[in-house]
Structures are given as C-alpha cells and as structure tokens.
C-alpha cells in the first residue's frame, strides 16, 4: 500500500465516522452522556470561594449549558435572527461567550468571535463585510470599539450587552439577562421552528467565520464548516491519543482557531471541563489552581514560564544546588530525547529518570500546576528549540503543532507515539502535506476551508485547482516525514548580497535571554542584519534588582549600562550560533513593551513585522548609519 493510498484509506475511515453529522448533533450526544458533569467554569462575578465544583469558580454542567443554549437560541429568534444570519461576539473567555456561540448555532445562525483588540476601523470593515444581524458585546470597552461600526450599519438590529452597568439606552440595546428571559418565555412557542432549523443544517454549512488577526492588510473572513471541524476533531483525537479526563484552561481569544477547537469544539464533541480565563495575565495562577490534564500554549506563554523558572534558578546563591538541579534536568532531557520517534529509553536511563522525577522533576511540575498534564502543546509560531529542550528537562514533552485558521487548526502534530524536538510533527491522519518547488508548505484534506467570505480572488490565491492550501510558510520535511517550519514565505529576508535569511530563527536565539521580551530582525536589501529588542516587563525588573538597580522603569532600564550589557551578551551568544550573514551587527534596546494593544503584536502575540518596520523606521535607519 502506498503512502498516498494509506492517507486516503484513513481519510475515508474518518469520513465514515462523522458522515452526516453537525456540531449540534454531536453536542446533544455529549449532553446526554455527561449531563451532570461540569462543562464550563469561569470567575466572572466570583468574589470568594463557594461554587460547587472548584472553589472560586461559577460552573455550568453540560445539562445546564444545554438549557441556556436553547434559551439563547429562542431569544435570538425572537429578536429576528433567521437561519443563515450572522451573530458577532466580542467578549473575553467566559461562559456567556460559549453559550452565545452555541445558541447562535441552535438558531440556525453563524456565530463569529471577533478579536477584542481590533481597532474601530477594522471592526467597521468586518461589520460591513459580514453584516451580522446581532452583536453580543461584553461591556463599555467593546461598545466603544463598535460604536463607529454600529453608527454606520443598518444590518445590526440588536446589540446584546453582558455588563448591564454599561447598557446604553435605546431599543437597539438589550441586556444578556433580557435575552435569556425572552428566550425562556418564547422557547416552547419556537421549539418546532428551532428544531427544524437545526435539522436543516448540513455538514458543509458554515459553523463560523473567523476574521484572522493578520500581520498585514484588512482581516479576511475564513469560512469553516461543520464538516471541517468534525474531521479536525476526529483526526486530532487519533493523533494525540487523548485518554482520561479532559480538564483544560481556555485563555486565548475564541477568535483564535486553536482556542476555538480546544476550548469549544473538541469538548462539545467529546466532553470535558473547560476553565475559562478572562485575563491571560491570570493564567499562571490558574494553572496552579486547576492543574489541567491538557494544556495548550503559544510559544510566548512557554517562553514566559521558562524565563520565570530560569530566573529563579539563576537567583539561587548556592552554586552546588544550582548544579544539582541542572544535573537532574539533564537526565529529564536525555529521557525525553530518547523517546523521539517512538524509541524506548534504555533500562538504565529509565531508572535514572524515575529517580530524578521522584526527587525533583515532579515537584517542579507540581509548582507550575502541570503535574497532571498528560498532553501539552504549542502552535501559532515556531517553538524555539531551547524552550522545548528546557521543558524536556522537566520531563515534559511539548508537542509542537502546525496549522492555520484556513486549515481548521492543525494539519501536522507531534504526539505520544511520534515526536521529534525542533519539528511540528507529521501529517495528521487523513491529511496530506507537501512542499512546493520554492519550499512553501502545502496541505490538503477535508479540513481545508471552502474559502474566504466574499473574497474569491483571495480564495483563489489560497487554494489551487488540486485542492492544496498554500500556507505561505517555508518548510522542510525529513526522511521520516517530520515537518520543520523555517519561516513565513513573505518574511524571509534577502540581503543586498542575495543571502536568504529566516528572521524567526535569529529572533528565537535572542529571546533565550531572560531579559529580552521580543525581538525583530531586519535586513531586507541591506548589507547586514540588525535587530530591535524589548525588555521582558516581568523578568527585567527582577534581574535589575539582583544587580542592585531598584525602582527603575522599563525605559530607564533600557538605557542602563548593566542591562545593555546583558542585551549585548544575548546578541553575542546568538551570533555564535549563526553563520556570518545571519549575525546581528547592530541592535537597539527599545524603551517600550510590545503588546497587542500597542499594535506591534497580533492578539496571539505574533509579530506584526510591517507595523514594527514602519513604527521604528528611524531606529532601523539609525542602526545602518
């Protein structure tokens, strides 16, 4: 049997397993199977301990969730939402966000989560492009961001506001409580109509439209279908080998495809208990409280955790203790590396690891809240190899995953039976991966979007005649089928001497320094490479305090000779691992922090390179002067 035939055979098996299904049907089975079990928890409005399942959390069981979903579906129908209408949502990760999404689906509508960091002009673009009938907003900040769009739109008939204290006057605005009450009052009357709407939904109908945060240009609306999502859930399940309890923390925006798959769709198909975190800054505390069995983090999250641990280890004054910890972590790294690609560690290494785990590694994982974590993953950007190796030293395998919104999340992944550090794994069951002549990664399978909403030209550029999705990423595939992502095709630097350079590789080396928060490497059509760096707002002050620098702001630290020397050391260490054309010849430490709100990062913490290029053009020019 050829490899291609094998892929098609597995694809057909998955197709048979999900034939004719939609998410509402899968959700109904989950409610029937897990009705009394906790489904979603959050801390909205919680001031002290006392909720049923986890202290300090409000929780809905699957049955309670289902009841609220049906009330919202009836409420939306009562407010004029028809089958096929769009319902847009801008809110943090909280129970109402999930209920609104499912409620829209059960009204036959198409829910859309919108990034809460979009500018008013971008929101107006999305509103005019998608024409939502109802908009669900969290509170005052979201209302302010949407005001321009609402003023210019006749399509939006109702605005539902979760925070009643922020509810404006006017017939267009209703509270969340009013939506639920209206739905509960009209639910019996509308039951047959709503049941007919759900029954009429076909697998190839849209389940959502996600407007990508994008690093350039206006957002594009990626249409995903019920079939896309259910195939992805089943394929991922086979790759990851999920077993046991699914206790998960959801903290990335629901406009992000990975969070939507892991925090919404997968548990709604298979069950689980999802803890919703409204503010990602609270994530580390929540890890210790929830102790998830599965955890997903974008590389920046893993980098922050690693930096915090490394800073504490570096602060240990006893050199013998530091050496002891390093020796134990070296055993953990050896153990994880020995399991790559399905290999088995030797009996001696197995025994050494078990002793290391019992004496220290399990304690460190417990302190992080990751002691129960059976599946940990990273995606959205290349995971720096040194970060993956660091967590391997704790006995953790972080499975790198690769995909995009346009492929309904993952198309490749590492998993328990086959992983290789420094790669994003192999193709998921039923998915094909290939490389174009220029090295661009191509993906094909039932997870591919049918296209961008009302953008045929962009769709044609994404999907070729043979069904391959052109990802825009450059990659390499080794002899065992493991994929390595080199960089974004459009972000590869070509210097004036014609050298092709992958900036993310250099940036990852620079960010290995605990004080460096973000790095951007530049050199397009220039004779050499330069970099702009920012300080880590949490770690840099701690390092400064160890050096006797107290009370300085980030801007002041960026000019301090001792901190500049640490940044120079980071550049020197990175350069030592790079070829001469890749080496950073000059850098500047900026007196600011980059965030999604300050424009330099997307909501998923990826660099907006062109924004940085424009915003710091004077700095970049100065580095070449």
N, C-alpha and C positions, 0 to 999 in steps of 0.2 A: 504494500500500500504506500503510495507516495505521500509526501508531507502535505501537499495540497489536497489530496483526496481525504486525508485524515482530518484536516481542518473542516472540510465540507461535511464530513460524517458527524463530527461533534456539533457543528452548527445546526445540523438537522435535528439532532437529539434535543438541543436546547429549544429549537423552534417547536418541536412536538410537545415539549413540557409546558410551553407558555401559549400554545395555539389558542387564538380567540380571546385571550384574556385582556382585561384592562385593570388599571390600578384600583378603582372602586371595588371590583370583584375580589381582588387579592386582599384588599383592606378588610372586606367583610369576613373573609376566612380567618384573618388574623384576630379580629374582634371575637369571633366565635371560639377560637382556640385559646385565647389569652385574656378573655374579658375582664377578670378580676385582678389581673396583674397590672402593675404600674406601667404606663406608657410614656408619658412626658412629665417632667418636673421643671420648674423654674423658681426663681427667687423674687419674682415681681410682687411687690407689696408685702413681702415677708420681713418682719422686724425681729422676730425671735423664733426659737425652736418651737415645734409643736405640730408640724404636718405629719401625716400618717406614716409615710414611708422613709423619708430621710429628714432628720431634723433641719428645720430652716427652709424647707422646700415646700411649695404647693404642688400637688400632683394630681393628674387625671389618670384613671385606669383606662384600659382600652374601651371598655363599655361606656364610661363617662365621656371619653373623647368622641366616640361614635354619636352619642346623643347630642353633644354640642355641634358636631359637624352637620347633623341633619337639621338642627335649628338654624344654623347659619345658611345652609342651602335654601331653606324655605324663606328665610329673611331676605336673602339676595333676590330670590324670585319675586318676592313681594315688592321689592324696590325696583323691579323692572329688568333684572338681568335675564336675558334669554339664552338659549343654547348657543354656544359658539362665541358669546360675548367675552371680553377680556375683563379680568379683575386684577388690578395692580395693587401691590402691597409694598410699603416701606416701613419696616419696623425691625427692632432688634430680635434676637433669638428668644422668643417667649411663646407660651402656649397659644396665645391668640393668633400668632403668625401661622402656626401649624393648622389650627382649626379653620382659619380663613382660607388657606390653600386647599385643604380637603373639602371645605364647604363649597368653594367655587367649583371644584370638580364634580361634586354631587349635585350641583345645579346645572351641570352640562356646560359650564363655562371653562375658560382657560386662565388659570392663575399665573401671575407674573410677579416675582420678587425683584425689586429694584434696589440697587446699591444705595445705601443711605449717605454715601459720600459724593454722589453726583452733584454737579453744580446746577443751579436753576435752569441755565440754558440747555444743559444736557437733558434734564428732566422734561423740559418743554419739547425737545426733539423726540424723546421716547413717547410722550403723551400724544403728540401729533402723528407719530408713526404707527403706534399700536392701537390708539383710540380706545382706551379702557372705558367701560361703562361705569364701573365703581372703583373707587380708590380707597384703600384701607391704610391709614396713617397712624403712627404711634402717638405723636404729640406735637408740641409747639415747634420744635426744630424741623420736623418733617413737613408740617404745614407751611412754614416759611419757605422751605426749598420748593414746595409745589405751587406756591401762590402764583407765580408767573405762568406756569402751565395751566392752572385752573382758570385763571383770568382769560386765557386765550383759547379755551376749549369749550365747545358746546357738547362734546361727546360724553363727558363725565357728568352723570346725572346725580350721583350720590357720593359723598365723602364720609367714610366711617372713621371716627377718631377714637382711639383706645383710651387716651387720657382725657377724662371728662372735664378736668380743670382747664384744658386747652381748647375745648369745643367752641368754635365760633358760632355766632348767631346766623340764622338763615335756614331756609328749608332744605338747602343742598346738604347740610351737615347733620349727621346723626351720631350718637354715641354707640360704642360697641354693645353696651347693655341694651340699648333700644333695638339694635339689630337682632340680638338674641331673643328679646321679648317678642318682637314682631314675628320672628320665625317660629317660636314656640306656639304663638297664638294661631298662626296660619298653617302649621305643619300638617295637621290632619286634612285640611282642605286641599293642600297642594301635594299630598302624598303620591297620588296616582300620576300626576304630571311629572313630578321629580323622578319617580321610578322609571317612567317612560324615557326621560332624558338620559338617565344613566344607562338604560338598556340600549339606547340608540348610539352610544359612544362606541366607536370601532377602534381596534388596536392601532391603526395608522392615523388616528386623530391626534391633534396636539395635546400633550399633557402640560406643557408650559412653553413660554417663550422667555429666554434669558438674554437680556441685553448685556453683552460682555463689557467688562470694565474697560478693557482695551488700553494699550500703551500709546496708541496714536488714533487720531480721527474720531468721528462720532461713533457711539456704540452701535453694534449690529445685533439684531434680534435673532438668536439661534432658536429655531423651532425644534422641539423634541417631542416624540410621540410616546404613547403608552407602550408600543412595541419596542422602541429604543430602550426605554427604561427597564422594562421587564427582562429583556435579553441581557442588559448590562448587570442587573441584579443576579440573575442565574449564572452568568458566566463568571462574575467576580466571586460568587459563592464557591464555585468549583475550584477556582484558582487559590483562594485564600484558605479554603478548608475550614470555614468557621464552624466551631463546635461550642457547646456550652452556652452560658448566659451572655447576652449582649447588653452590657452596661457601657454607655457611650456618653461622651461630653460633646455637645454641639456648640461651637463658639464662632465659627466663620460665618459670614453673611449667607443667608439662604439664596442669594443671587449667584453664589459660587456653586458650580456644578458638583464638586466633591462633597460639600456640606449638604447639598440637596439630596445626593444619593445616599450618604451615610447617615444623615440626621433625619431625613424624611422618608424617601422611597424604600430603602432597604428594610428598616424596621417596620414600615407599614405593610411590607410583604411577609417578613419573617418574624416579627415580634422583637421585643427588647425594651429596655428602659433608657430613655434618652434624657439627659440632663442639659437643659438649655441655659447658656451663659450669655446674658445681655451685653456684658462688657468684657472683651477679650483680656483686659488688664487683670481680671479676676481669675484667669484660667489656672494659674499655678496653685492658688489656694483651693480652687475647686478640685484639682487633681487629688490633693491630699484628702479631701472630704469624700469624694465619690469613689475613688480608687477604681477607675474604669477597667473593664476587661478588654476593651478595644479603644485605641486612640489614634487619631489622625492629626498630624501637624504639618503645616507648610514649613519649608526649611528654616525660615526665620524663627519659628517657635522652637524648633530643636536647637538652633544656634543659641537662643537666649537661655534655654535650660542648661546647655553645655557650658556656656560662659559663666553662668552663676556658680555651677559646681566647680569649675576650674579656678575661679577667683577665690573660692573658699579653700580649696586645696592649696593654692599658692600662698594664701594667708597663714597657713599652718607654720608656726615658727620652728617646730621640731623637724629637722631635716630627716631624721630616721623614720618618723611617722609618715612623712610625705613619700619617702622611698618605699615604705611598706605598702602604702595604698597603690602606688604606681606598679609595684610588682604584682599585686593581686589583680589589678585591672589588665595587666599584660596577659595574665592567664585567661581572663574573660575574653580578650581579643583573640587569642590563639584558639580558644574553644569555638567561638563563632566562626572564625575564618575556616576552621577545619570542617564545618558543616556545609560549606558552599557547594552548590550544585548537587545536593543530595548525598554528599560524602558523610562518613561516620568518623567521629574523633576516635583516637586510639584509647585503649583502656586506661593508660597512664594519664592522658590528658583529661579523660572523663573524671577520673578520681581527683585530679588536681583542681578541676573546675568545681566539683561538688564541695570540696573543702573551702575554696575561695568564696563560693556562693554562700555557704553556711556562715563563714566568719565575717564577711563584709559586703559582698555584692548585693545580696538580698536586702540587707539593711539600707544600703544606698537607694535601691529601687523603692523601698517602702517609704523612705523620707521624701521621695519625689511623688509618691502616690501612684507609682507604676508597678507595684509588686504583684498585682493581679492581672496585669496587661498581657494577654496572650497574642495579640496582633497589634503591632504598631506600624504606622505607615507614614510616608511623606510624598508630596507631589506639589504641583504648581510651578516648581522651578527645580533645577538640578540640585540634589543634595550634595553639599561638599563632602568629599570622601573622608576627610579628617573628622567631620562631625559624626558620620556613620561609624567610623572606627572607634571614636570615643564612647559611643553608646554600646558598641560591641564589647568594649572593655567593662561595661556594667552587666554583661551577659544578655544584652538586648539586641535582637535583630530588627532593625527598622527596614521594613520592606518598601523600597522606592517604587513608585507607581508613575506611569506616564499616560497622559491623555489630554483632552481638551473639552471645552463645552460642546464643540461640534461633533465629538465622538461619544457624547453622553458619559464623560469622565474617562475611566481607564481603558486603554487598549493593550497595554503591557503592564506587567507587575512582577515583582518578586513575591515568593510565597514560601510556606514551610518546607515544601519538597524541592524547591529550586530557587536559590537566590545567589546573587554574586555582588559583593560590595562594589560600589562605583558604577553599577548599571541600574537601569529601571526595569530589569527583568525581561521576561519573554512574553510573546503574544498571549492574550487571554484565550481561553477555549472558544473556538468558533470565529476568531478574529485573525485577519491576515495583516502582516507587517512587511514592508519592503522599503528599499531605498531607491530614489530616482538617480539619474546619472550624476547629478550635482550633489548627491548625498542627502537630499531632502527626505525626511521620514514620511512614508505613505501608509495609510491604514485603510482597511476595507472590511466591512461586515455590517450586520443589522443594527449596530449602534450608531452608524453614520446619520447625521441629521438629514432630513429631506431638503434642507436649505435654510437660507436666511429669510426672515419675514419681509416680503415685498421688496427683495433686493436680488433680482435674477442675475445681474452681472456679477455681484459678489459671490453668489452661489456657484456660478459657472467657473469662477476662479478657484473656488474651494474644491469642488467635486468634478473629476474628469469623466469622460464618457464611459470609462470602465468601472466607475464607482469608487475610485480611490480618493480618499480625503488627503489633500495636500496640506500638511500640518504647518509648514513654514519653519520647521526646525531641522537642523542638520544633525545627523546621527551616524553611528557606526554599529554594525551587528557582527558579533564574534562568531566563531565556528559552532558554538553551542546554542546560538540563537538569542543570546542576551544583547539587549539594545543599550547603547550609551548615547545620551543626548549631548552633543557638542555645544550648540548654541542656537539662538534664533537665526534663521537664514538672513533676515534683513538687518541683524545686529552684528554680524561678522565685520570686523574691522579690516580694511585693506589699506595698509600704509602707503606712503608715496613711493616706496621701493617695491610695492606689489606683494608684500607679505600678508597672508591671510591669518588673522588672529581672532581667537574666541575670547571675548572680554569676560564672560562669566567665570571662566576658569581662573583667570588672574584675580578677579574680584573675590572669589571664594578663598583664595590663599590670603588675601589681605584681611578678610574678615575673621581669620583664625585668631587674630589678636583680640584679647578681651575688651580692649577699649574702643575698637572700631565697630560702629553700628552698621553703617552702609558704605559701600564703595562703588564708584563708577569709573571705569577705564575708558579712555578716549584716545583716538589716534587716526581716525579716518582721513586719508590723503595727507597725513602729516609724517614727518621723518621718524618720529619715535612715539612711544606710548606714555601718556601721563594719567594721573588719577586725582579725583577729588574724593575726600573721605569725610565721614561724620563720626562723631563720638557716640558710643552707646550711652544713652541718658541714665541708665541704671548702674552700669558697671563702672564707667569712667569716674564718677564721683567717689566710688569705693576705692578704686585704685589710687586716686588722688589723695584720699585720706590716709592711706597706707604710706604715702610719700610725704605726709605732713602738710598737705595742701587742703585747708579747711574752708568751707563756705563759698567756694568759687562757683560761678555759673558755668554752663557749658561753653558759652562764648569766651569766658576768661580762661577756661581750661584749654580751649583750642589754641590759645596763644602762649600757654605756659611752656617754658623750655623743657621741663621734665616730661610733660605729656607729648610734646612734639618729638622728643627723643624716642618715646615708646612707639609712636606712629612711624618714625623713620626706621625703627627696628623691624616693624611689621613689613614695611616695604622691602627692606634688605633681605628678610627671610623669604619673602615671596619671590624676589628676584633670583635668589639662589636656586630656586626650583624651576626657573623658566629659561627658555632659550633667549639669546641676546635680543632678537627683535621683539620679544614679548615683555622684556623687562621695563619696569616703570622708571623713567628717567627723572621725573619731577612729580611732586604731589602738593596738594594744599589741604589742610585740615579746616573744614568749614565751621563757623561758629553757630551752627543751627542743627536741629534734629529733623530728619526726613520722616514724614508720616503721610498717610493717605489724605489727611486734611490739608497738608501743606503742599499738595499737588505732585510731589516727586514720586510717590508710590501709588500703585493701584490699591483697591480695598483688600486684595490678597497679598499685599506687601511686595509686589514685583516692581522693579524699577521702570519708571516712565522715562526712558533714555532721552527722547527728544525734548521732553519738558526740562530735564536737567541741562541738556545741551543749550537750550535757549535761556534758561534762568541764570545759568552760571557761565555764559559765553565769555564774559570779561575775565573770569578766573581762568578758564581754559586758554584764552589768548595769552594771558599773563604767564602761564606755565611754559609757553613756547617763545616768550620774548627774551 
